[in-house]
Amino acid sequence: DKGNYKHFMLKEIHEQPAVLADCLRAYADGGALRLPETLDFRGCRRVTIVACGTAYLAGLVAKHWIERMARIPVEVDVASEFRYREPPVPEGTTAIFVSQSGETADTLAALRYMKGKADRIVGVVNVATSTIARESDIVLPIHAGPEIAVASTKGFTCQLAVLALLALKAAFDLLGRDPAPDLATLDRLPGLMNEALGAEPGIESAAQELALASDALFLGRGAMSALALEGALKLKELSYIHAEGYASGELKHGPIALVDRDMPVIVVAPTDPLLEKTISNMQEVMAREGRVVLLTDAAGAKAAGQGPVRVLTMPEVPAILAPMIYAVPLQLLAYHTARLKGTDVDQPRNLAKSVTVE
Ligand code: F6R
């Protein structure tokens, strides 16, 4: 049931504050983590995350969190590559498989490859009865509720929330890092996400311009480079506009050749220690008449000055929340652009909700 919404996708975007609250409630309680006891990272030396599509991009964000907080190396790979590369698996590897449906053929094959090789297999799934859930040693359901629209939205942000909690657990087990302050921060996520949803009218006008473009670039740094990839993926699958996401620092190494006055460049840049560098990338785009749409907070907007054709202002958020919060305007931008173009938002052409054949 779509309720009062025109599409399942829009409903699922708006459900995010509520399902994230459910998800956090399932795994954290009064400043303490409540993850399965078997999820113990002592002795873990390395994490491998394998997934497809948007779930893979959640893995890329998790790499930043786990490496930064728990100081162990994290490898992230797309399942179709991982399974056929048959990589060596060092001792002390924890393998994490991220899948909304829990049925994705390549992800499942990668999981089966890791059996007997990894110390433990963790499934981060939405469908708790799925094959990936059944075949994992430890299952962490993301509690997003049924996701009907083909393009993943609340699935992505709930995957992120669970992966953030998992990173906190790893940091506690390996370094004795107290999770309480970050858990208190995560408690603010549903409220801040409601604020982010409030930016929808501005995003709708940005979508009117974007709907006229034939190509778009998305840029971001650090964990936000994964969000740039997610923004580009959502836009292409929903609106059929050709879009590419890049780490901002890669701009000069090729994609800047594409920039001209017809090229919208969506820059995902919350205020953080890397903001200045991203602003300088943005200026390079503007010097070539590229049309910058800047997604940032009030301080970032001030630092960026007059150049961008449009600034979409997000609430000011702690770093750990930024990937979830900035997913929202990127989802809405793709949604409204597609709606204006009249494409089938819930069932984009050529796509299936669950990719059970490779
Ligand atoms: C994009 C999208 C897909 C899925 C991918 C993996 O919006 O929905 O890229 O994320 O097909 O699916 P799951 O998570 O079910 O393994």
Residues whose N, C-alpha, C, O or C-beta is under 5 A from the ligand:
A	BS01	F6R	C52 G53 T54 A55 V98 S99 Q100 S101 G102 T104 V150 A151 S152 K353
